[in-house]
Amino acid sequence: MLLGLLGTIFAPSNAFAEKFNISATPIKWFKGQAIGKPVGTGLIWRGGLQLKGNVPNFGGLSDLTIMSTNGGVAMVTDTGYLVAGQISYDQKGAPVAIQNATIEPIKNSKGVKLPNLWSRDSEAIDTIYRNGEAVAVRIGFENLTRVADFALLDGRPGGAAKDYIIPTWLTQQRNNWSIESLCIAPPASPVAGSTLMIAEDVRNDKGNNRAWLSGKRDGGDLSVAAEGGFRPTGCAFTQAGDLLILYRDVGIFGFSMQLRKIAAAQVQAGQVLFGEKLLEANGGDVDNMEGLATHIGANGETIISILSDDNFRGWERTLLLQFELVK
Protein backbone atom coordinates (compact mmCIF):
# COMPACT_ATOMS: atom_id res chain seq x y z
CA MET A 1 0.00 0.00 0.00
CA LEU A 2 2.85 2.41 0.83
CA LEU A 3 4.37 2.04 -2.64
CA GLY A 4 0.98 2.62 -4.20
CA LEU A 5 0.49 5.81 -2.19
CA LEU A 6 3.94 7.06 -3.17
CA GLY A 7 3.11 6.55 -6.82
CA THR A 8 -0.08 8.57 -6.37
CA ILE A 9 1.70 11.35 -4.51
CA PHE A 10 4.52 11.77 -7.03
CA ALA A 11 2.64 10.94 -10.27
CA PRO A 12 5.83 11.11 -12.36
CA SER A 13 6.02 11.70 -16.08
CA ASN A 14 9.09 11.45 -18.30
CA ALA A 15 7.29 12.84 -21.32
CA PHE A 16 9.90 15.58 -21.68
CA ALA A 17 12.95 13.32 -21.40
CA GLU A 18 15.22 13.59 -24.44
CA LYS A 19 17.34 10.66 -25.54
CA PHE A 20 20.95 11.48 -26.36
CA ASN A 21 24.41 9.91 -26.61
CA ILE A 22 27.22 10.13 -24.08
CA SER A 23 30.69 9.45 -25.43
CA ALA A 24 33.00 7.94 -22.82
CA THR A 25 36.80 7.86 -23.02
CA PRO A 26 38.28 5.30 -20.58
CA ILE A 27 40.65 6.51 -17.86
CA LYS A 28 43.05 3.70 -17.02
CA TRP A 29 45.52 5.36 -14.66
CA PHE A 30 45.12 7.26 -11.39
CA LYS A 31 48.05 8.66 -9.41
CA GLY A 32 50.35 6.50 -11.53
CA GLN A 33 48.49 3.30 -10.67
CA ALA A 34 46.83 0.90 -13.12
CA ILE A 35 43.29 -0.39 -12.69
CA GLY A 36 43.15 -2.96 -9.89
CA LYS A 37 46.01 -1.39 -7.91
CA PRO A 38 45.74 0.24 -4.46
CA VAL A 39 45.58 4.02 -4.12
CA GLY A 40 45.34 6.14 -1.00
CA THR A 41 44.27 4.29 2.14
CA GLY A 42 41.93 1.32 1.82
CA LEU A 43 41.01 1.96 -1.81
CA ILE A 44 41.47 0.08 -5.09
CA TRP A 45 41.40 2.04 -8.35
CA ARG A 46 38.59 0.61 -10.53
CA GLY A 47 38.87 2.92 -13.56
CA GLY A 48 37.07 5.95 -14.88
CA LEU A 49 35.54 7.75 -17.83
CA GLN A 50 35.79 11.19 -19.37
CA LEU A 51 32.29 12.06 -20.54
CA LYS A 52 30.91 14.24 -23.32
CA GLY A 53 27.33 14.56 -24.50
CA ASN A 54 25.91 15.47 -27.90
CA VAL A 55 23.29 17.91 -26.54
CA PRO A 56 24.01 21.47 -25.37
CA ASN A 57 22.49 21.01 -21.89
CA PHE A 58 24.85 18.16 -20.98
CA GLY A 59 27.47 19.53 -18.61
CA GLY A 60 27.74 21.11 -15.19
CA LEU A 61 27.14 17.73 -13.53
CA SER A 62 27.04 18.43 -9.80
CA ASP A 63 26.21 15.07 -8.22
CA LEU A 64 25.14 11.51 -8.95
CA THR A 65 23.34 8.57 -7.39
CA ILE A 66 23.47 4.91 -8.37
CA MET A 67 19.88 3.63 -8.28
CA SER A 68 20.16 -0.05 -9.16
CA THR A 69 22.48 -3.05 -9.13
CA ASN A 70 22.62 -3.01 -12.94
CA GLY A 71 24.29 0.41 -13.08
CA GLY A 72 21.29 2.72 -13.24
CA VAL A 73 22.57 6.24 -12.57
CA ALA A 74 20.98 9.67 -12.21
CA MET A 75 22.88 12.97 -12.20
CA VAL A 76 21.87 16.59 -11.65
CA THR A 77 23.27 19.65 -13.37
CA ASP A 78 23.77 23.14 -12.00
CA THR A 79 21.46 24.44 -14.75
CA GLY A 80 18.51 22.37 -13.58
CA TYR A 81 18.54 19.16 -15.62
CA LEU A 82 18.25 15.49 -14.70
CA VAL A 83 20.50 13.10 -16.61
CA ALA A 84 19.83 9.36 -16.39
CA GLY A 85 21.39 6.29 -17.95
CA GLN A 86 23.08 3.00 -17.25
CA ILE A 87 26.77 2.48 -16.52
CA SER A 88 28.20 -0.61 -18.22
CA TYR A 89 31.35 -2.44 -17.16
CA ASP A 90 33.95 -4.74 -18.65
CA GLN A 91 34.72 -8.23 -17.31
CA LYS A 92 37.16 -6.79 -14.75
CA GLY A 93 34.61 -4.34 -13.37
CA ALA A 94 35.98 -1.17 -14.98
CA PRO A 95 33.38 1.31 -16.30
CA VAL A 96 33.32 1.48 -20.10
CA ALA A 97 30.20 3.47 -21.10
CA ILE A 98 26.97 5.17 -20.05
CA GLN A 99 24.16 3.86 -22.23
CA ASN A 100 20.48 4.67 -22.78
CA ALA A 101 21.01 8.27 -21.67
CA THR A 102 18.18 10.77 -21.26
CA ILE A 103 18.09 14.40 -20.17
CA GLU A 104 15.12 16.46 -19.03
CA PRO A 105 14.50 19.70 -17.13
CA ILE A 106 13.79 19.51 -13.41
CA LYS A 107 10.25 20.70 -12.63
CA ASN A 108 8.59 22.52 -9.77
CA SER A 109 5.70 21.28 -7.62
CA LYS A 110 3.25 22.09 -10.43
CA GLY A 111 5.17 20.00 -12.94
CA VAL A 112 6.49 23.07 -14.78
CA LYS A 113 10.12 23.70 -15.78
CA LEU A 114 11.96 25.86 -13.25
CA PRO A 115 11.81 29.51 -14.39
CA ASN A 116 15.39 30.80 -14.08
CA LEU A 117 18.98 29.84 -13.31
CA TRP A 118 18.66 31.08 -9.72
CA SER A 119 16.00 28.42 -9.06
CA ARG A 120 17.64 25.67 -11.16
CA ASP A 121 20.96 25.24 -9.34
CA SER A 122 20.64 21.57 -8.35
CA GLU A 123 23.77 20.45 -6.50
CA ALA A 124 23.05 17.19 -4.68
CA ILE A 125 21.06 13.99 -5.22
CA ASP A 126 20.49 10.68 -3.44
CA THR A 127 18.11 7.75 -3.83
CA ILE A 128 15.14 7.11 -1.54
CA TYR A 129 14.43 3.43 -0.81
CA ARG A 130 11.26 1.81 0.53
CA ASN A 131 11.49 -1.83 1.59
CA GLY A 132 14.76 -2.15 -0.30
CA GLU A 133 13.35 -0.75 -3.56
CA ALA A 134 14.38 2.57 -5.11
CA VAL A 135 11.21 4.70 -5.38
CA ALA A 136 12.39 8.31 -5.68
CA VAL A 137 15.34 10.68 -5.50
CA ARG A 138 15.93 13.60 -3.15
CA ILE A 139 17.60 16.70 -4.66
CA GLY A 140 19.21 19.68 -2.92
CA PHE A 141 19.39 23.13 -4.52
CA GLU A 142 21.53 26.17 -3.72
CA ASN A 143 20.85 29.88 -4.42
CA LEU A 144 17.07 29.35 -4.07
CA THR A 145 17.95 26.92 -1.28
CA ARG A 146 15.51 24.04 -0.89
CA VAL A 147 15.15 20.24 -1.08
CA ALA A 148 12.60 18.28 -3.09
CA ASP A 149 11.75 14.66 -3.94
CA PHE A 150 11.06 13.25 -7.40
CA ALA A 151 9.58 9.82 -8.13
CA LEU A 152 11.16 7.15 -10.31
CA LEU A 153 9.35 6.00 -13.42
CA ASP A 154 10.93 3.02 -15.18
CA GLY A 155 14.04 3.60 -13.09
CA ARG A 156 14.43 7.28 -14.04
CA PRO A 157 13.53 10.32 -11.91
CA GLY A 158 11.14 13.02 -13.09
CA GLY A 159 7.74 14.58 -12.70
CA ALA A 160 6.62 17.24 -10.25
CA ALA A 161 8.63 18.15 -7.17
CA LYS A 162 7.43 17.25 -3.69
CA ASP A 163 8.91 19.71 -1.21
CA TYR A 164 11.00 18.37 1.69
CA ILE A 165 11.10 20.51 4.84
CA ILE A 166 14.50 21.88 5.89
CA PRO A 167 15.44 24.28 8.73
CA THR A 168 15.08 28.03 8.40
CA TRP A 169 18.80 28.73 8.68
CA LEU A 170 19.28 26.74 5.46
CA THR A 171 16.42 28.30 3.50
CA GLN A 172 17.75 31.74 4.43
CA GLN A 173 21.01 31.03 2.58
CA ARG A 174 20.27 32.62 -0.81
CA ASN A 175 23.67 32.05 -2.37
CA ASN A 176 25.85 29.36 -3.94
CA TRP A 177 27.51 28.42 -0.66
CA SER A 178 24.49 26.61 0.76
CA ILE A 179 23.45 22.98 0.10
CA GLU A 180 26.23 21.26 -1.81
CA SER A 181 25.97 17.80 -0.23
CA LEU A 182 22.99 15.61 0.61
CA CYS A 183 22.88 11.90 1.51
CA ILE A 184 20.40 9.52 3.16
CA ALA A 185 21.49 7.15 5.93
CA PRO A 186 20.98 3.41 5.14
CA PRO A 187 19.29 0.82 7.40
CA ALA A 188 22.60 -0.16 9.06
CA SER A 189 23.23 3.41 10.25
CA PRO A 190 22.35 4.46 13.83
CA VAL A 191 20.46 7.35 12.18
CA ALA A 192 18.82 5.20 9.49
CA GLY A 193 16.50 7.10 7.18
CA SER A 194 17.79 10.53 8.19
CA THR A 195 19.03 12.92 5.52
CA LEU A 196 22.34 14.69 6.05
CA MET A 197 22.81 18.08 4.39
CA ILE A 198 26.14 19.94 4.39
CA ALA A 199 26.62 23.58 3.44
CA GLU A 200 29.64 24.25 1.27
CA ASP A 201 30.68 27.44 3.04
CA VAL A 202 28.24 28.45 5.78
CA ARG A 203 30.29 28.50 8.99
CA ASN A 204 29.44 28.25 12.66
CA ASP A 205 31.16 30.18 15.47
CA LYS A 206 33.98 27.58 15.48
CA GLY A 207 34.70 28.16 11.79
CA ASN A 208 33.36 24.75 10.74
CA ASN A 209 30.88 24.08 7.94
CA ARG A 210 27.33 23.92 9.19
CA ALA A 211 25.31 20.76 8.55
CA TRP A 212 21.91 19.38 9.47
CA LEU A 213 20.51 15.91 10.05
CA SER A 214 16.78 15.36 9.51
CA GLY A 215 14.50 13.20 11.65
CA LYS A 216 12.30 13.59 14.72
CA ARG A 217 14.44 11.21 16.76
CA ASP A 218 17.90 11.87 15.31
CA GLY A 219 17.58 15.33 13.80
CA GLY A 220 19.56 18.41 14.63
CA ASP A 221 22.52 20.58 13.77
CA LEU A 222 26.07 19.29 13.43
CA SER A 223 29.13 20.45 11.51
CA VAL A 224 32.01 19.36 9.29
CA ALA A 225 35.48 20.34 10.48
CA ALA A 226 37.36 22.88 8.40
CA GLU A 227 40.29 21.40 6.47
CA GLY A 228 42.58 24.14 5.17
CA GLY A 229 41.26 25.47 1.88
CA PHE A 230 39.16 22.35 1.26
CA ARG A 231 35.37 22.67 1.25
CA PRO A 232 32.85 19.78 1.35
CA THR A 233 31.19 19.17 -2.02
CA GLY A 234 29.64 15.71 -1.71
CA CYS A 235 28.59 13.06 0.79
CA ALA A 236 27.51 9.42 0.63
CA PHE A 237 26.87 6.65 3.15
CA THR A 238 28.22 3.15 2.70
CA GLN A 239 25.89 0.18 3.14
CA ALA A 240 27.52 -0.38 6.55
CA GLY A 241 26.50 3.12 7.65
CA ASP A 242 29.88 4.85 7.52
CA LEU A 243 29.88 8.32 5.99
CA LEU A 244 32.13 9.49 3.15
CA ILE A 245 32.70 13.20 2.52
CA LEU A 246 34.30 14.62 -0.63
CA TYR A 247 36.24 17.88 -0.41
CA ARG A 248 37.52 20.24 -3.10
CA ASP A 249 40.15 22.97 -3.15
CA VAL A 250 41.07 25.37 -5.94
CA GLY A 251 44.63 26.67 -6.21
CA ILE A 252 46.92 28.43 -8.66
CA PHE A 253 47.74 25.15 -10.37
CA GLY A 254 44.23 23.72 -10.53
CA PHE A 255 41.93 21.56 -8.45
CA SER A 256 42.63 19.25 -5.52
CA MET A 257 40.33 16.76 -3.81
CA GLN A 258 40.15 14.82 -0.59
CA LEU A 259 37.97 11.88 0.44
CA ARG A 260 37.38 11.18 4.14
CA LYS A 261 35.50 8.44 6.02
CA ILE A 262 33.63 8.97 9.30
CA ALA A 263 32.57 5.97 11.38
CA ALA A 264 28.82 5.35 11.50
CA ALA A 265 28.58 5.89 15.26
CA GLN A 266 30.00 9.42 14.96
CA VAL A 267 27.27 10.67 12.60
CA GLN A 268 24.96 12.25 15.16
CA ALA A 269 23.47 15.64 15.87
CA GLY A 270 25.87 17.86 17.82
CA GLN A 271 29.00 16.18 16.45
CA VAL A 272 31.89 17.72 14.51
CA LEU A 273 32.60 15.40 11.55
CA PHE A 274 36.13 14.92 10.28
CA GLY A 275 37.29 11.32 10.07
CA GLU A 276 40.09 9.48 8.34
CA LYS A 277 41.58 10.64 5.05
CA LEU A 278 41.29 7.91 2.43
CA LEU A 279 42.52 9.82 -0.60
CA GLU A 280 44.04 13.09 -1.73
CA ALA A 281 44.77 13.93 -5.36
CA ASN A 282 45.44 16.90 -7.62
CA GLY A 283 46.78 17.81 -11.04
CA GLY A 284 45.64 15.94 -14.13
CA ASP A 285 44.17 13.07 -12.11
CA VAL A 286 41.25 15.20 -10.99
CA ASP A 287 39.16 18.18 -11.99
CA ASN A 288 36.37 20.11 -10.25
CA MET A 289 35.23 17.12 -8.17
CA GLU A 290 31.75 17.65 -6.74
CA GLY A 291 29.67 14.45 -6.89
CA LEU A 292 29.92 11.39 -4.65
CA ALA A 293 27.96 8.11 -4.54
CA THR A 294 28.37 4.53 -3.36
CA HIS A 295 26.83 1.27 -4.51
CA ILE A 296 27.31 -2.46 -4.14
CA GLY A 297 29.20 -4.09 -7.00
CA ALA A 298 28.62 -7.41 -8.74
CA ASN A 299 30.66 -9.31 -6.13
CA GLY A 300 29.24 -7.56 -3.08
CA GLU A 301 32.02 -4.99 -2.86
CA THR A 302 31.52 -1.31 -2.02
CA ILE A 303 32.13 0.92 -5.05
CA ILE A 304 32.72 4.66 -4.68
CA SER A 305 31.94 6.97 -7.62
CA ILE A 306 33.31 10.53 -7.80
CA LEU A 307 32.07 12.98 -10.45
CA SER A 308 33.43 16.33 -11.66
CA ASP A 309 31.53 19.45 -12.78
CA ASP A 310 32.95 21.06 -15.92
CA ASN A 311 30.89 24.25 -15.44
CA PHE A 312 30.36 24.25 -19.23
CA ARG A 313 33.96 25.46 -19.60
CA GLY A 314 36.20 24.09 -22.31
CA TRP A 315 39.22 23.81 -20.01
CA GLU A 316 37.40 21.68 -17.40
CA ARG A 317 36.40 18.05 -17.85
CA THR A 318 33.52 15.80 -16.84
CA LEU A 319 35.19 12.86 -15.09
CA LEU A 320 33.62 9.79 -13.51
CA LEU A 321 36.13 7.99 -11.26
CA GLN A 322 35.44 4.73 -9.40
CA PHE A 323 37.20 3.05 -6.49
CA GLU A 324 36.59 -0.05 -4.41
CA LEU A 325 36.53 0.46 -0.65
CA VAL A 326 38.46 -2.37 0.99
CA LYS A 327 38.89 -0.95 4.50
VEXLUMNU-658699 format. One record per residue (C-alpha): x, y, z; residue in one letter; residue number from 1. Coordinates in steps of 0.5 Angstrom, whole numbers, plus 500, padded with zeros to 3 digits. Layout:
# VEXLUMNU-658699
((X,Y,Z),'A',NUM)
...
This chain:
# VEXLUMNU-658699
((500,500,500),'M',1)
((506,505,502),'L',2)
((509,504,495),'L',3)
((502,505,492),'G',4)
((501,512,496),'L',5)
((508,514,494),'L',6)
((506,513,486),'G',7)
((500,517,487),'T',8)
((503,523,491),'I',9)
((509,524,486),'F',10)
((505,522,479),'A',11)
((512,522,475),'P',12)
((512,523,468),'S',13)
((518,523,463),'N',14)
((515,526,457),'A',15)
((520,531,457),'F',16)
((526,527,457),'A',17)
((530,527,451),'E',18)
((535,521,449),'K',19)
((542,523,447),'F',20)
((549,520,447),'N',21)
((554,520,452),'I',22)
((561,519,449),'S',23)
((566,516,454),'A',24)
((574,516,454),'T',25)
((577,511,459),'P',26)
((581,513,464),'I',27)
((586,507,466),'K',28)
((591,511,471),'W',29)
((590,515,477),'F',30)
((596,517,481),'K',31)
((601,513,477),'G',32)
((597,507,479),'Q',33)
((594,502,474),'A',34)
((587,499,475),'I',35)
((586,494,480),'G',36)
((592,497,484),'K',37)
((591,500,491),'P',38)
((591,508,492),'V',39)
((591,512,498),'G',40)
((589,509,504),'T',41)
((584,503,504),'G',42)
((582,504,496),'L',43)
((583,500,490),'I',44)
((583,504,483),'W',45)
((577,501,479),'R',46)
((578,506,473),'G',47)
((574,512,470),'G',48)
((571,516,464),'L',49)
((572,522,461),'Q',50)
((565,524,459),'L',51)
((562,528,453),'K',52)
((555,529,451),'G',53)
((552,531,444),'N',54)
((547,536,447),'V',55)
((548,543,449),'P',56)
((545,542,456),'N',57)
((550,536,458),'F',58)
((555,539,463),'G',59)
((555,542,470),'G',60)
((554,535,473),'L',61)
((554,537,480),'S',62)
((552,530,484),'D',63)
((550,523,482),'L',64)
((547,517,485),'T',65)
((547,510,483),'I',66)
((540,507,483),'M',67)
((540,500,482),'S',68)
((545,494,482),'T',69)
((545,494,474),'N',70)
((549,501,474),'G',71)
((543,505,474),'G',72)
((545,512,475),'V',73)
((542,519,476),'A',74)
((546,526,476),'M',75)
((544,533,477),'V',76)
((547,539,473),'T',77)
((548,546,476),'D',78)
((543,549,471),'T',79)
((537,545,473),'G',80)
((537,538,469),'Y',81)
((536,531,471),'L',82)
((541,526,467),'V',83)
((540,519,467),'A',84)
((543,513,464),'G',85)
((546,506,466),'Q',86)
((554,505,467),'I',87)
((556,499,464),'S',88)
((563,495,466),'Y',89)
((568,491,463),'D',90)
((569,484,465),'Q',91)
((574,486,471),'K',92)
((569,491,473),'G',93)
((572,498,470),'A',94)
((567,503,467),'P',95)
((567,503,460),'V',96)
((560,507,458),'A',97)
((554,510,460),'I',98)
((548,508,456),'Q',99)
((541,509,454),'N',100)
((542,517,457),'A',101)
((536,522,457),'T',102)
((536,529,460),'I',103)
((530,533,462),'E',104)
((529,539,466),'P',105)
((528,539,473),'I',106)
((521,541,475),'K',107)
((517,545,480),'N',108)
((511,543,485),'S',109)
((506,544,479),'K',110)
((510,540,474),'G',111)
((513,546,470),'V',112)
((520,547,468),'K',113)
((524,552,473),'L',114)
((524,559,471),'P',115)
((531,562,472),'N',116)
((538,560,473),'L',117)
((537,562,481),'W',118)
((532,557,482),'S',119)
((535,551,478),'R',120)
((542,550,481),'D',121)
((541,543,483),'S',122)
((548,541,487),'E',123)
((546,534,491),'A',124)
((542,528,490),'I',125)
((541,521,493),'D',126)
((536,515,492),'T',127)
((530,514,497),'I',128)
((529,507,498),'Y',129)
((523,504,501),'R',130)
((523,496,503),'N',131)
((530,496,499),'G',132)
((527,498,493),'E',133)
((529,505,490),'A',134)
((522,509,489),'V',135)
((525,517,489),'A',136)
((531,521,489),'V',137)
((532,527,494),'R',138)
((535,533,491),'I',139)
((538,539,494),'G',140)
((539,546,491),'F',141)
((543,552,493),'E',142)
((542,560,491),'N',143)
((534,559,492),'L',144)
((536,554,497),'T',145)
((531,548,498),'R',146)
((530,540,498),'V',147)
((525,537,494),'A',148)
((523,529,492),'D',149)
((522,526,485),'F',150)
((519,520,484),'A',151)
((522,514,479),'L',152)
((519,512,473),'L',153)
((522,506,470),'D',154)
((528,507,474),'G',155)
((529,515,472),'R',156)
((527,521,476),'P',157)
((522,526,474),'G',158)
((515,529,475),'G',159)
((513,534,479),'A',160)
((517,536,486),'A',161)
((515,534,493),'K',162)
((518,539,498),'D',163)
((522,537,503),'Y',164)
((522,541,510),'I',165)
((529,544,512),'I',166)
((531,549,517),'P',167)
((530,556,517),'T',168)
((538,557,517),'W',169)
((539,553,511),'L',170)
((533,557,507),'T',171)
((536,563,509),'Q',172)
((542,562,505),'Q',173)
((541,565,498),'R',174)
((547,564,495),'N',175)
((552,559,492),'N',176)
((555,557,499),'W',177)
((549,553,502),'S',178)
((547,546,500),'I',179)
((552,543,496),'E',180)
((552,536,500),'S',181)
((546,531,501),'L',182)
((546,524,503),'C',183)
((541,519,506),'I',184)
((543,514,512),'A',185)
((542,507,510),'P',186)
((539,502,515),'P',187)
((545,500,518),'A',188)
((546,507,521),'S',189)
((545,509,528),'P',190)
((541,515,524),'V',191)
((538,510,519),'A',192)
((533,514,514),'G',193)
((536,521,516),'S',194)
((538,526,511),'T',195)
((545,529,512),'L',196)
((546,536,509),'M',197)
((552,540,509),'I',198)
((553,547,507),'A',199)
((559,548,503),'E',200)
((561,555,506),'D',201)
((556,557,512),'V',202)
((561,557,518),'R',203)
((559,556,525),'N',204)
((562,560,531),'D',205)
((568,555,531),'K',206)
((569,556,524),'G',207)
((567,550,521),'N',208)
((562,548,516),'N',209)
((555,548,518),'R',210)
((551,542,517),'A',211)
((544,539,519),'W',212)
((541,532,520),'L',213)
((534,531,519),'S',214)
((529,526,523),'G',215)
((525,527,529),'K',216)
((529,522,534),'R',217)
((536,524,531),'D',218)
((535,531,528),'G',219)
((539,537,529),'G',220)
((545,541,528),'D',221)
((552,539,527),'L',222)
((558,541,523),'S',223)
((564,539,519),'V',224)
((571,541,521),'A',225)
((575,546,517),'A',226)
((581,543,513),'E',227)
((585,548,510),'G',228)
((583,551,504),'G',229)
((578,545,503),'F',230)
((571,545,502),'R',231)
((566,540,503),'P',232)
((562,538,496),'T',233)
((559,531,497),'G',234)
((557,526,502),'C',235)
((555,519,501),'A',236)
((554,513,506),'F',237)
((556,506,505),'T',238)
((552,500,506),'Q',239)
((555,499,513),'A',240)
((553,506,515),'G',241)
((560,510,515),'D',242)
((560,517,512),'L',243)
((564,519,506),'L',244)
((565,526,505),'I',245)
((569,529,499),'L',246)
((572,536,499),'Y',247)
((575,540,494),'R',248)
((580,546,494),'D',249)
((582,551,488),'V',250)
((589,553,488),'G',251)
((594,557,483),'I',252)
((595,550,479),'F',253)
((588,547,479),'G',254)
((584,543,483),'F',255)
((585,539,489),'S',256)
((581,534,492),'M',257)
((580,530,499),'Q',258)
((576,524,501),'L',259)
((575,522,508),'R',260)
((571,517,512),'K',261)
((567,518,519),'I',262)
((565,512,523),'A',263)
((558,511,523),'A',264)
((557,512,531),'A',265)
((560,519,530),'Q',266)
((555,521,525),'V',267)
((550,525,530),'Q',268)
((547,531,532),'A',269)
((552,536,536),'G',270)
((558,532,533),'Q',271)
((564,535,529),'V',272)
((565,531,523),'L',273)
((572,530,521),'F',274)
((575,523,520),'G',275)
((580,519,517),'E',276)
((583,521,510),'K',277)
((583,516,505),'L',278)
((585,520,499),'L',279)
((588,526,497),'E',280)
((590,528,489),'A',281)
((591,534,485),'N',282)
((594,536,478),'G',283)
((591,532,472),'G',284)
((588,526,476),'D',285)
((582,530,478),'V',286)
((578,536,476),'D',287)
((573,540,480),'N',288)
((570,534,484),'M',289)
((563,535,487),'E',290)
((559,529,486),'G',291)
((560,523,491),'L',292)
((556,516,491),'A',293)
((557,509,493),'T',294)
((554,503,491),'H',295)
((555,495,492),'I',296)
((558,492,486),'G',297)
((557,485,483),'A',298)
((561,481,488),'N',299)
((558,485,494),'G',300)
((564,490,494),'E',301)
((563,497,496),'T',302)
((564,502,490),'I',303)
((565,509,491),'I',304)
((564,514,485),'S',305)
((567,521,484),'I',306)
((564,526,479),'L',307)
((567,533,477),'S',308)
((563,539,474),'D',309)
((566,542,468),'D',310)
((562,549,469),'N',311)
((561,548,462),'F',312)
((568,551,461),'R',313)
((572,548,455),'G',314)
((578,548,460),'W',315)
((575,543,465),'E',316)
((573,536,464),'R',317)
((567,532,466),'T',318)
((570,526,470),'L',319)
((567,520,473),'L',320)
((572,516,477),'L',321)
((571,509,481),'Q',322)
((574,506,487),'F',323)
((573,500,491),'E',324)
((573,501,499),'L',325)
((577,495,502),'V',326)
((578,498,509),'K',327)
